[in-house]
Amino acid sequence: MRILKQSEEVKNTSRRSRTMLYIIIFSFLILLSRLFYLQVVKGDEYFMRSRDNFILKEKIFPARGDILTSDGKVLASTDSSFKISIVPVFFSPKDQMEEQIDRLCTVLDMNREEKNLLMTKVNECAGRCRYLPLLVKDEIPRKKFFRFSGYLTDFPGIIISSSYKRVYPYGEHSAHITGYVSKINQTELTALENYDPEDFTGKTGLEKSYESVLHGSYGEAFHIIDHMGRKIEVPENIDETVPKSEPAIKGN
């Protein structure tokens, strides 16, 4: 009788073992089929998506057109300068953002008002915005930029771009004719749909009257960046997955 019970127990154990084995094999087949789907069927698509996450699109601002007299004297022109932007997601973790911004503002000689404005922009930046360049400071003269450029390498997610500053050789003597430019306001941004919120527009004089002529056209640049938000310098168009850059066109 005992032998029969032992035999039944062995059969039950064997049956349970086979059931468990079937479950394991079935689960393994599901995982294998899922892996095949992700790696083979959808492999190219997901690879392109992952590359897109590390290709940074940067808008290039155009140089504003010159204003000349009838005999060729320059009343208004643009001088090259630099601007500094950050990509928030790479720049710093949220809990250390204020400290990191404080360090950056110290390096760039930014005052308390500029620092608070930058902090507000970062706090309001969410979602896709965190992966796009956020302007920190623009119209930085060449000499001043080179004075602190060496310190900028200590910060991840820093984007250094060329920029332009409006120059009036005759100063206030021609101001009543040329007018002046300043940061675009919300009313202008609504009327000028294609303008960037960080751009400048003519406010008075010829700068305002000929805004559409002087402004120029934006360009685009694409950079491959690493996991720290640093640009990886590669020969142009060596990788077909990186879109071609389009130069900005100076205003007339």
TAKA-V5323 format. One record per residue. N is the residue number from 0. PHI is phi as a letter, one per 30 degrees, with the letter a starting at -180 (none if undefined). BURIAL is I if it has 16 or more other C-alpha atoms within 10 Angstrom, else O. Layout:
# TAKA-V5323
n/phi/burial
N/PHI/BURIAL
N/PHI/BURIAL
This chain:
# TAKA-V5323
n/phi/burial
0/none/O
1/d/O
2/d/O
3/d/O
4/d/O
5/d/O
6/d/O
7/d/O
8/d/O
9/d/O
10/d/O
11/d/O
12/d/O
13/d/O
14/d/O
15/d/O
16/d/O
17/d/O
18/d/O
19/d/O
20/d/O
21/d/O
22/d/O
23/d/O
24/d/O
25/d/O
26/d/O
27/d/O
28/d/O
29/d/O
30/d/O
31/d/O
32/d/O
33/d/O
34/d/O
35/d/O
36/d/O
37/d/O
38/d/O
39/c/O
40/d/O
41/c/O
42/e/O
43/d/O
44/d/O
45/d/O
46/d/O
47/d/O
48/d/O
49/d/O
50/d/O
51/e/O
52/d/O
53/c/I
54/c/I
55/c/I
56/c/I
57/b/I
58/d/I
59/c/I
60/d/I
61/d/I
62/d/I
63/d/I
64/d/I
65/d/I
66/c/I
67/c/O
68/d/O
69/d/O
70/c/O
71/j/O
72/d/O
73/d/O
74/c/I
75/a/I
76/b/I
77/c/O
78/c/O
79/d/O
80/a/I
81/b/I
82/b/I
83/c/I
84/b/I
85/b/I
86/c/I
87/e/I
88/d/I
89/c/I
90/d/I
91/a/I
92/d/O
93/e/O
94/d/O
95/c/O
96/d/I
97/d/I
98/d/O
99/d/I
100/d/I
101/d/O
102/d/O
103/d/I
104/d/I
105/d/O
106/d/O
107/d/I
108/h/O
109/c/O
110/d/O
111/d/O
112/d/O
113/d/O
114/d/I
115/d/O
116/d/O
117/d/I
118/d/I
119/d/O
120/e/O
121/d/I
122/d/O
123/d/O
124/d/I
125/b/O
126/i/O
127/d/O
128/e/O
129/d/I
130/c/I
131/c/I
132/d/I
133/c/I
134/d/O
135/c/I
136/a/I
137/b/I
138/h/I
139/d/I
140/e/I
141/e/O
142/d/O
143/d/O
144/d/I
145/d/O
146/d/O
147/b/O
148/d/O
149/d/O
150/d/O
151/d/I
152/d/O
153/d/O
154/c/I
155/d/I
156/i/I
157/d/I
158/c/I
159/c/O
160/b/O
161/d/O
162/b/I
163/b/I
164/b/I
165/d/I
166/b/O
167/c/I
168/e/O
169/c/O
170/h/O
171/d/O
172/d/O
173/c/O
174/d/I
175/d/O
176/c/O
177/d/I
178/i/I
179/a/I
180/c/I
181/a/O
182/e/O
183/d/I
184/c/O
185/d/O
186/d/O
187/d/O
188/d/I
189/d/O
190/d/O
191/c/O
192/d/O
193/d/O
194/d/I
195/d/O
196/d/O
197/c/O
198/d/O
199/c/I
200/b/I
201/d/I
202/c/I
203/b/I
204/h/I
205/d/I
206/e/I
207/d/I
208/d/O
209/c/O
210/e/I
211/d/O
212/d/O
213/d/I
214/d/I
215/i/I
216/b/I
217/d/I
218/c/O
219/b/O
220/b/I
221/b/I
222/b/I
223/d/I
224/b/I
225/d/O
226/d/O
227/c/O
228/i/I
229/c/I
230/d/I
231/c/O
232/d/O
233/b/O
234/e/O
235/e/O
236/i/O
237/d/O
238/c/O
239/d/O
240/d/O
241/c/I
242/d/O
243/d/O
244/d/I
245/c/O
246/d/O
247/d/I
248/c/I
249/d/I
250/d/I
251/d/O
